[in-house]
Amino acid sequence: MEENRRNSDRNSFKKRSRKKRKKKVLKNVLLSICLIISIAAGYFAARAQVMFNQSLNHVKRNYNSALATVDLSGIHVDSDNDIINLLFIGNDHRKEWNGFVEEGLPDVMMIGTLDKKHKSLKLTSLLRDMKIYSSSSEKYRKLNECFNDGGIKGIYKAIAENFNIKLDGYVMVGFDAFTQAINTIGGVEVELTQTEVDYLSKTNFIRKKKYRKGLKVGRQKLNGYQALGYCRIRKGYDVIGKSVVTANGLTDDYGRTWRQRTVISAVFAKMKKQPLSKWLEVGNKVLSNIETDLDNDKIMSLMKDTVFLGTADVKQLQIPMEGYFKTSSDGAYLLSTNSSETDWSTNADILKNFIFKYNGKGEFKYGK
């Protein structure tokens, strides 16, 4: 009996020892696999970083126009370390078929907001025809005319003076970059109304004539040339005898800025689903037509933060907000409904609430 017990104990000990050895071997194998995966992930992450940096080196840097160098002494601006605000400029800069370079005042001015506090993305259009005061020229003028007061810096100072928002950098995109980006990702889907189809078919807003044909009412895919033309639509009476109306019923500059935000949101949503190779392909084609004051490290950091938000939903606003502005009698300017027609303090408060307080859930509503 005693001998049997000892044999049983020895067998149990051997079994436990074998199990421990198996567990140890398995643990070592798993650790080895994890180590290999970590090394591989680190290698590919480093490789991706190098490839992205190589692509980003094509971006035009203009540190002379860096927003951080603008003198804002005496101007109150709101900011938050967890909320990044970038000025997006769409500049009418393109080389025509005959080699002539066309450049005018900014056609698009937006504030793109990366709100890490509320895990939200926001996009605000600034209507170019707002009559504002520019201390740089000591004149009342349209917002986009402040580009004549020192380029990007002149626009930023006017935004700071009239809307009290600190901006963390700028990105200026030419028409060619916009067109190339959309063509590279295979186009974007939008919904066209009858008036939009009529207007695009009868004007040169779509620069290549062959792409003006085949447009139809309803949802469809637009290539880069078509999407650019779509984003530039503003009026309509001069061509089709009526206002051009968006799918949600907007006209004039309100419709145009809505189209711009809609297309940009569609591009962003589509890009978030693309593999690294597509990001690099887009970057290599368009970055030489982009100007910024952001360095590579800052751009990479912003890209990572945007991806980690886990959302492609972009909340939208236009300034001035509907109900808080009017049009001048000659139709040339947008004026404030405050006691002074150039006092934009109410719209500045609306912008502050949207950027810093709105959590991105539900519809944004303003109320004091």
Secondary structure, DSSP 8 states (H G I E B T S, - for coil): -HHHHHHHHHHHHHHHHHHHHHHHHHHHHHHHHHHHHHHHHHHHHHHHHHHHHHHHTTSEE-GGG-GGGS--TT---B-BTTEEEEEEEEEEEEE-TTS-EEEEEEEEEEEEEEETTTTEEEEEEE-TTBEEEETTTTEEEEGGGGGGGTTHHHHHHHHHHHH-B---EEEEEEHHHHHHHHHHTT-EEEEE-HHHHHHHHHSSSSSSGGGGSS--SEEEEE-HHHHHHHHH----HHHHSS----TTS--HHHHHHHHHHHHHHHHHHHHTTS-HHHHHHHHHHHGGGEEES--HHHHHHHHHHHHHH----EEEEEES-TTSEEE-TTSS-EEESSSSTT--HHHHHHHHIIIII--SSS------
